[in-house]
Amino acid sequence: MIRNYLKTAWRNILANKFYATINVTGLTVGLLVGIFMLLWVQDELSYDRFNKKADNIYKVGIVAGTGLSKQIFNNIIAPVSTFAKSEIPEVKDGVRIMSVGDAPFKYKDKVFYEENFCFTDPSYFSVFDFPLIKGDKRNPFPDNNSVVITESTAKKFFGDEDPIGKTVTLGQNEPVAVTGVIADYPQNSSFKYHVMLPLSRYNDLAYIKNKTSYDGKTIVSSMDADWSSFSFQTYLLAKSNTDVGKLEKKLQAIHERQKPEDAPVPYLTQPLPQMHLYQADGTDGGMSTVRMFGVVAIMILVIACINYVNLSTARSMLRAKEVSMRKIIGAGKFQLFMQFMVETALLFAIAAVFAIVLMYILLPYYNEFSGKQIVIGLTSYNVWACILVTLLATLIASSIYPAMLLSSFEPLKALKGKISAGIGAAAFRRVLVVLQFSVSVVLIVGTLVIGKQLKYIMTKDLGYDKENILTFNMRYDMHKHAEAVMNELKKDPSITAATVSSRNVVVGGSSTGDNDWDGKPKSSNLWFNQIHGDKNIIDFFKINLIEGSNFTGAVADSSHFIINETAIKEMGLTGNVIGKRLRIQKINGTIIGVVKDFHFQNLHKKIEPIVFQYRPENCWRVYLKTTNGNAQRAINAATAVWKQYNSDVPFNYAFLDDSYRKLYSDDSRQGQLFNIFSAIAIIISCLGLFGLATYSAQVKTREIGIRKVLGASVARIITLLAAEFMVLIIVATVIGLPVAWYAMNSWLQDFAYKTNIGWTVFAFAALGATAIALATISIQSVKAALANPVKSLKNND
C-alpha cells in the first residue's frame, strides 16, 4: 500500500514539475535559513550551561550611585568572597578573577602577546568545569610563580614539547613555570582566559606595591583588607535552593559592617547561565535580539509552510475528479489522508535532503559571517528537532486539511464539475496570504529600522574627535620616560598633536564614589567617571569647553577639576560653578571648567557624570593625531619609538575610529544577519505568491480568452488577475505595520540614544511590500494577458 502511495506521489510530482519545484525550493530555503537561525539562537541560550553546577553559581555585583550615575558594578571588592565563605552557610565556595588587559610572554627567543590573561583563585578549576588535562586540580598553583595555560596556548608556546615545568617570562623579567594545562574553552563560554596566574601573586607582587597613599605610605596590608577597590570579578558557589534574596542581604550586611561609613551598598547576584544575555539586575543585555531572531526563524518556517499549504489547497480543485474516482471505487478517508501525507512527506524529504546538504556546504561561511563556531553532526539534536517539528507542522497543515476538504464533497457532483466554486478553499488561502505578507511587512520595517539605527550610531556626533587618531599603551620603561617619549613623537611631521590619558576614551574606565562638594545632599551617592590626562587632553579631542578654563600644566592643576554638564545636574549645582569646591578621593580642589556632554561610552548607555583630572603620571595610554595620508608614517614613527624601550615586545596599536566600530561589531553583525534572513523570507513569500498567481492564471485561461475576444485590453486583464492579490497585500500591510512598530520600538529600548522610527519608514515599507507583490504577480499576469485567446479557448479542457 505504501509503495502504491509513493508511486502515485512521484507521478504527481513529475506531472506537475513547476509547482513541485516551487514547493521544494520554498521548503529547502525555509528549512536552511530556519535551521541556521535557530542554531544561532540555541548557541546564544547555551552560554556557560556546560558547567554542571551552573544553576548554583552566582556572579556578585553591587548597585552604586544615584541618578544618572547609578550603575551596576560587575567588579567588586576582594574580601567579599573570603568573608562569604567563612560567614554564610549557604556559600560552599568562591572564586575571584582579576582581569589584565594584555602582556608579552617570552619563551626562549619567541615572544607572544597575550590579551586574555588573569589572576585568579585556585578554586577557578573546581567551581567551574574547566578540566585540567595536565596538572593537579587540587593544587593548580603550587606557588606564586605558577601559571596554568590552555591547550592551544601550550601548543603555541612549546609546540609538541611537554609544557609542564617549562618556564616562560612574563613582561620584561618575571619568570613563571607552567604547572597546569586546561582544555580549550568551549565557544559558548563567557570565560576565555588563555593564561591564568595565582591571585596571591597579584596580591604579593603588584597589589600592595600599588596601594600606597599620595605620601608614599601603604594603605592596606592585603587585598583582603581593602574594602574600596572594585577590581575583582567574584563568583560564589551556593547550595541548591538557596534563597538569593537572603544571600544578597547577608553580603550587604558584611560590607556595611566592615565599612560602616559607606552609604547602603545593595548587592546583586546573577546566575551564571544568565550572564551572557542579561544585565546583573535582570534587565535585557541581548535577550531581546535572541528573541527577535527566534521569532524571525519561526516566521521563515511558517512562510515556507504557507507556500505549500496555499498551493496544495488551491490545486486541490484540479484533483477533484481524481479523488472522486478513488472514492467511487472504494477509497476511504484514511486512504485519502495517507495519499496526501505521503505526497507531502516525499516533497519534504527531498527539500530536507537539499537543505541538509546545503547546510554542511555553507556552514563554514555562516560561522565566519556570524562569528560563531557551530559544529553540526548527523546526530545533532537541534537540527533534527527543527526538521521534525517543521515536517509535522507542514504535514498537518497541508495534508490533513486538503484531505478532509476533498473527502467532504459528493463524487458525482465533482465529476460533473458542479463544486468548483468551493473546492479551492479561497477564504483559507486569503487568510494565509495576508498572514504571509504581514510577516514580510514586519521584516521590511525591521530591516529599515535596524539599518537606520546602525547608521545613526556610526554617524552620530559623539562630542569629541575620533578620526585619524592612533593609540597604544606605554609599557614598563617607556612609561618611566613618558615625557621624552612624547617629545620624540611630536617631532615627526606626520603627527600633528599628541596627548596621554589613563583610559581608552571609547570604552570607558575607572570611576569613584569617594567624593564631596559644598552642598552635597546626605542622600547623594554620586559616582564620577574619571579621566586622568595631561594639559592637552581637552584640546586634543576637541571637546567643547563651555565654561571656565583649561589645564595649563602648572603644579596647581593637580587640584583642579573639569567636569561635564551631566555632573553639574547630578550634583545639584546652580549658577556659576567655577571655583566651587570638589573633593575626588583624597584630592581636595576646585572646579575650573565645564565641558559639554560627550559620549565616552557606547550609545547603549546614557551619558554619566565625568571628571577630568590633571595627572599625567597616571597616564599609560598615548594618543597621536595624524591625517589619512600620513597614517602609515605615523605608525612607523610610533613603532620606532616603541622599539627603543620594548625591543623584544610587538607593537600593539589601534585607531580610535576602528575601536569605536568594534564596540558595535555584534550589533552590526546581527543587523546584517537580520537583513539577509529577512530578504530570504520575503523571497520565499514572493515564491509562493508567484505560484498562486500562476495557478490563478491557469484556472482562468478560458475566462481570459473570452474577455480578450470580447475586446478586453491587456491592462484590463492584468488588473483582473492582480486585483484580488493587491487587496490582500493592502490588508496585510495594515495588519503588519502596527506589529512592526511595536516590535522595533521594543528593540530600540536597548539603546539609550536611538533614531526615530518616523512615518517614512512605514510608508517605504508599505510601498516596498506592494511593489514587490505587484512585480511578482505581474510576471504571470502579463504572460496570461498576452496569450493568444484562440489557443486559450481551444486548450482549456
TAHULIN-V550357 format. One record per backbone hydrogen bond with DSSP energy under -0.5 kcal/mol. CO is the residue of the C=O (numbers start at 1). NH is the residue of the N-H. E is the energy in kcal/mol with one decimal. If there is no record, write none. Layout:
CO,NH,E
CO,NH,E
This chain:
1,5,-2.3
2,6,-2.9
3,7,-2.5
4,8,-2.6
5,9,-2.7
6,10,-2.7
7,11,-2.2
8,12,-2.3
9,13,-2.1
10,14,-2.4
11,15,-2.2
12,16,-1.0
13,16,-0.5
14,17,-0.7
16,20,-2.5
17,21,-2.6
18,22,-2.0
19,23,-2.5
20,24,-2.9
21,25,-2.7
22,26,-2.5
23,27,-2.6
24,28,-2.6
25,29,-2.6
26,30,-2.4
27,31,-2.8
28,32,-2.7
29,33,-2.7
30,34,-2.6
31,35,-2.8
32,36,-2.2
33,37,-2.6
34,38,-2.5
35,39,-2.5
36,40,-1.9
37,41,-2.4
38,42,-2.8
39,43,-2.3
40,44,-2.1
41,45,-2.3
42,46,-1.1
44,47,-0.9
46,49,-2.0
48,51,-1.2
51,54,-1.9
53,56,-1.9
54,57,-1.3
54,272,-0.8
56,58,-0.5
56,238,-2.9
57,272,-2.5
58,236,-2.7
59,270,-2.2
60,234,-0.5
61,268,-3.3
62,64,-0.5
62,73,-2.8
64,71,-3.1
66,69,-1.7
67,70,-1.5
71,64,-2.8
71,73,-0.6
72,74,-0.7
73,62,-1.6
74,234,-0.5
76,231,-0.9
76,232,-2.4
77,80,-0.9
78,81,-0.7
78,82,-0.7
79,83,-2.7
80,84,-2.6
81,85,-2.2
82,86,-1.3
83,87,-2.3
84,88,-2.1
87,89,-0.6
88,91,-1.5
90,92,-0.6
90,239,-2.2
93,237,-2.9
95,235,-2.7
96,121,-1.4
97,99,-0.7
97,233,-2.6
98,119,-2.1
100,117,-0.8
103,114,-2.6
104,171,-2.6
105,112,-3.5
106,169,-2.8
107,110,-2.4
110,107,-2.6
112,105,-3.5
112,114,-0.8
113,115,-0.5
114,103,-2.2
115,117,-0.7
116,194,-2.7
116,195,-1.4
117,100,-2.0
118,197,-2.7
119,98,-3.1
120,199,-2.2
121,124,-1.8
122,125,-1.6
123,126,-1.3
123,127,-3.1
124,128,-1.0
128,130,-1.4
129,131,-0.6
131,133,-0.6
131,183,-1.8
134,181,-2.5
135,137,-0.7
136,139,-0.8
137,140,-0.6
140,142,-0.5
143,146,-1.4
145,177,-3.2
146,198,-0.6
147,179,-2.5
147,180,-1.0
148,196,-2.9
149,182,-2.1
150,154,-2.4
151,155,-2.0
152,156,-2.1
153,157,-2.8
154,158,-2.9
155,159,-1.7
158,161,-1.9
163,166,-2.2
166,178,-2.7
168,170,-0.6
168,176,-2.9
169,106,-2.3
170,174,-1.1
174,170,-3.0
176,168,-2.8
177,147,-1.6
178,165,-3.1
180,149,-2.1
181,133,-2.6
181,134,-1.8
182,151,-1.6
186,189,-1.1
188,48,-2.8
194,150,-1.7
195,118,-2.1
196,148,-2.7
197,120,-2.6
198,201,-1.1
198,202,-1.1
199,203,-2.3
200,204,-2.5
201,205,-3.0
201,206,-0.6
202,206,-1.6
202,207,-3.8
203,208,-1.6
206,210,-1.8
207,211,-1.6
210,212,-1.7
211,219,-2.3
211,220,-0.6
213,216,-2.0
217,213,-3.5
222,225,-1.6
223,226,-1.2
225,227,-0.7
226,79,-0.6
228,230,-0.8
229,231,-1.4
232,76,-3.2
233,97,-2.3
234,60,-2.7
235,95,-2.5
236,58,-2.6
236,238,-0.7
237,92,-3.1
237,93,-1.5
239,242,-1.1
242,244,-1.0
243,247,-2.1
244,248,-2.6
245,249,-1.7
246,250,-2.0
247,251,-2.1
248,252,-2.2
249,253,-2.3
250,254,-2.1
251,255,-2.1
252,256,-2.6
253,257,-1.8
254,258,-2.1
255,259,-2.4
259,262,-1.7
264,266,-0.7
266,63,-2.5
268,61,-2.6
270,59,-3.0
271,274,-1.7
271,275,-0.5
272,275,-1.5
274,277,-0.5
274,278,-1.8
277,285,-2.2
277,287,-1.4
279,282,-2.0
283,279,-3.0
286,290,-1.6
287,291,-2.8
288,292,-2.3
289,293,-2.5
290,294,-2.4
291,295,-2.7
292,296,-2.5
293,297,-2.4
294,298,-2.1
295,299,-2.6
296,300,-2.5
297,301,-2.1
298,302,-2.7
299,303,-2.9
300,304,-2.2
301,305,-2.1
302,306,-2.8
303,307,-2.1
304,308,-1.4
305,309,-2.8
306,310,-3.1
307,311,-2.2
308,312,-2.7
309,313,-2.6
310,314,-2.3
311,315,-2.4
314,317,-0.9
315,318,-0.6
315,319,-0.7
316,319,-0.7
317,320,-1.4
319,323,-2.5
320,324,-2.5
321,325,-2.4
322,326,-1.9
323,327,-2.2
324,328,-2.6
325,329,-1.9
326,331,-3.2
327,330,-1.4
332,336,-1.9
333,337,-2.9
334,338,-2.8
335,339,-2.3
336,340,-2.2
337,341,-2.7
338,342,-2.9
339,343,-2.1
340,344,-2.4
341,345,-3.0
342,346,-2.6
343,347,-2.3
344,348,-3.0
345,349,-2.7
346,350,-2.0
347,351,-2.4
348,352,-3.1
349,353,-2.3
350,354,-2.2
351,355,-2.8
352,356,-2.6
353,357,-2.5
354,358,-2.7
355,359,-2.3
356,360,-2.1
357,361,-1.9
358,362,-2.9
359,363,-1.5
362,366,-2.6
363,367,-2.9
364,368,-2.0
365,369,-2.3
366,370,-2.9
367,371,-1.5
367,372,-1.0
377,380,-2.2
380,384,-1.9
381,385,-2.5
382,386,-1.9
383,387,-2.4
384,388,-2.6
385,389,-2.6
386,390,-2.3
387,391,-2.7
388,392,-2.7
389,393,-2.5
390,394,-2.7
391,395,-2.8
392,396,-2.6
393,397,-2.5
394,398,-3.0
395,399,-1.8
395,400,-1.3
396,401,-1.0
399,403,-2.0
400,404,-2.6
401,405,-2.3
402,406,-3.0
403,407,-1.9
405,408,-1.0
406,409,-0.6
410,414,-1.9
411,415,-2.4
412,416,-1.5
413,418,-2.6
414,417,-1.1
419,422,-1.1
419,423,-1.7
420,424,-0.5
422,425,-1.6
425,429,-1.9
426,430,-2.4
427,431,-2.1
428,432,-1.9
429,433,-2.6
430,434,-2.5
431,435,-2.5
432,436,-2.8
433,437,-2.5
434,438,-1.9
435,439,-2.0
436,440,-1.6
437,441,-2.2
438,442,-2.2
439,443,-2.4
440,444,-2.4
441,445,-2.4
442,446,-2.5
443,447,-2.5
444,448,-2.2
445,449,-2.8
446,450,-2.6
447,451,-2.1
448,452,-2.3
449,453,-2.6
450,454,-2.5
451,455,-2.1
452,456,-2.2
453,457,-2.4
454,458,-2.1
455,459,-1.8
456,460,-1.4
460,462,-0.7
462,599,-2.7
466,469,-0.6
466,657,-0.6
468,470,-0.6
468,626,-2.5
469,656,-2.5
470,624,-3.2
471,654,-2.0
472,622,-3.2
475,478,-2.1
476,479,-0.9
476,480,-1.2
477,481,-1.2
478,481,-0.5
479,482,-1.5
481,485,-2.5
482,486,-2.7
483,487,-2.2
484,488,-2.2
485,489,-2.2
486,490,-2.2
487,491,-0.7
488,491,-0.7
489,492,-1.3
492,495,-1.7
494,496,-0.7
497,625,-2.9
499,623,-2.7
500,534,-1.0
501,620,-0.7
501,621,-2.4
503,505,-0.7
504,508,-1.6
508,504,-0.6
510,530,-2.3
512,528,-2.8
513,515,-1.4
514,585,-3.7
516,583,-3.3
517,520,-1.9
521,524,-1.4
528,512,-2.3
529,611,-2.8
531,613,-2.5
532,502,-1.8
533,615,-1.3
534,537,-1.2
536,540,-3.1
537,541,-1.7
538,543,-2.1
539,542,-0.9
541,465,-2.8
543,545,-0.7
544,546,-0.8
544,596,-2.9
547,594,-2.0
554,557,-1.5
555,558,-1.7
556,559,-1.9
557,560,-1.9
557,614,-0.7
559,590,-1.9
560,614,-0.7
561,592,-3.0
561,593,-1.2
562,612,-3.6
563,595,-2.5
564,568,-1.5
565,569,-2.0
566,570,-2.7
567,571,-2.2
568,572,-0.9
568,573,-1.8
569,572,-0.6
575,577,-0.6
577,580,-2.1
580,591,-2.3
581,518,-0.6
582,589,-2.4
583,516,-1.8
583,585,-0.5
584,587,-2.3
586,588,-0.7
587,584,-2.2
587,589,-0.6
589,582,-2.4
590,561,-2.2
590,592,-0.5
591,579,-3.6
592,549,-2.8
593,563,-2.1
594,546,-1.8
594,547,-1.6
595,565,-1.1
598,600,-1.2
602,605,-1.9
603,752,-1.1
603,753,-1.8
609,529,-2.4
610,564,-1.3
611,531,-2.3
612,562,-1.7
613,533,-2.2
613,615,-1.3
615,618,-2.2
616,619,-1.4
618,620,-0.6
620,474,-3.7
621,501,-2.3
622,472,-1.6
623,499,-2.0
624,470,-2.8
625,496,-2.5
625,497,-0.9
627,631,-0.5
628,631,-0.7
630,634,-2.3
631,635,-2.2
632,636,-2.3
633,637,-2.3
634,638,-2.5
635,639,-2.6
636,640,-2.2
637,641,-1.9
638,642,-2.5
639,643,-2.4
640,644,-0.8
641,644,-0.7
641,645,-0.7
642,645,-1.4
642,646,-2.6
646,649,-1.4
650,652,-0.7
651,653,-0.6
654,471,-2.9
655,659,-2.1
656,660,-2.1
657,661,-2.0
658,662,-2.1
659,663,-1.1
660,663,-0.5
660,664,-0.6
661,664,-1.1
662,665,-1.6
664,668,-3.0
665,669,-2.8
666,670,-2.7
667,671,-2.2
668,672,-2.4
669,673,-2.4
670,674,-2.5
671,675,-2.4
672,676,-2.4
673,677,-2.8
674,678,-2.6
675,679,-2.4
676,680,-2.1
677,681,-2.3
678,682,-2.4
679,683,-2.2
680,684,-2.5
681,685,-2.2
682,686,-2.5
683,687,-2.2
684,688,-2.0
685,689,-2.4
686,690,-2.6
687,691,-1.9
688,692,-2.3
689,693,-2.6
690,694,-2.3
691,695,-2.4
692,696,-3.0
693,697,-2.4
694,698,-2.0
695,699,-2.6
696,700,-1.2
698,701,-1.2
700,704,-2.8
701,705,-2.3
702,706,-2.5
703,707,-2.5
704,708,-2.3
705,709,-2.2
706,710,-1.9
707,712,-2.9
708,711,-1.4
713,717,-2.1
714,718,-2.6
715,719,-2.4
716,720,-2.2
717,721,-2.1
718,722,-2.4
719,723,-2.3
720,724,-0.6
722,726,-2.5
723,727,-2.0
724,728,-1.6
725,729,-2.2
726,730,-2.3
727,731,-2.2
728,732,-2.6
729,733,-2.3
730,734,-2.2
731,735,-2.0
732,736,-2.9
733,737,-2.3
734,738,-0.7
735,739,-1.0
736,740,-2.6
737,741,-2.6
738,742,-2.2
739,743,-2.5
740,744,-2.7
741,745,-2.3
742,746,-2.0
743,747,-1.8
744,748,-2.2
745,749,-0.7
746,749,-0.7
747,750,-1.4
748,751,-2.2
757,761,-0.5
758,761,-0.8
758,762,-0.8
759,763,-2.5
760,764,-2.8
761,765,-2.4
762,766,-2.6
763,767,-2.6
764,768,-2.9
765,769,-2.8
766,770,-2.2
767,771,-2.8
768,772,-2.6
769,773,-2.4
770,774,-2.9
771,775,-2.6
772,776,-2.1
773,777,-2.7
774,778,-2.7
775,779,-1.1
776,780,-0.6
777,780,-0.6
777,781,-2.3
778,782,-3.0
779,783,-1.2
780,784,-2.6
781,785,-2.4
782,786,-1.9
784,787,-0.7
788,792,-2.0
789,793,-2.5
790,794,-2.0
791,795,-3.0
792,796,-1.2
795,797,-0.8
